[in-house]
Amino acid sequence: MLPVMMDLMQYHDDASDEYERECDINYRILILDNNDPIDAAQCEELEDEMSKRLVYFIGSMVIFVLSGLCGIALVLPQGDNGRRQPPMGGQLR
């Protein structure tokens, strides 16, 4: 599950970088030296795509954490009602 989560994180980062290149006016002027007008429709599509990819990443992260917790629960010993407990006070009989 870890490789899937890492791929989805990269997938979201790529969308975020594309949004920044196309729609962030400060990035366009300072880094790209581009003063062209911004296409609002394209920026809305990029923002929607970035949000969708973020949901995929968060979903994979939740599945990763839950599968880890389930694995730990399977490994830990379970209580047994029929087992005798040691006597109180630390004295063994």
Secondary structure, 3 states (H helix, E strand, C coil): CHHHHHHHHHHHHHHHHHHHHHHCHHHHHHCCCCCCCCCHHHHHHHHHHHHHHHHHHHHHHHHHHHHHHHHHHHHCCCCCCCCCCCCHHHCCC
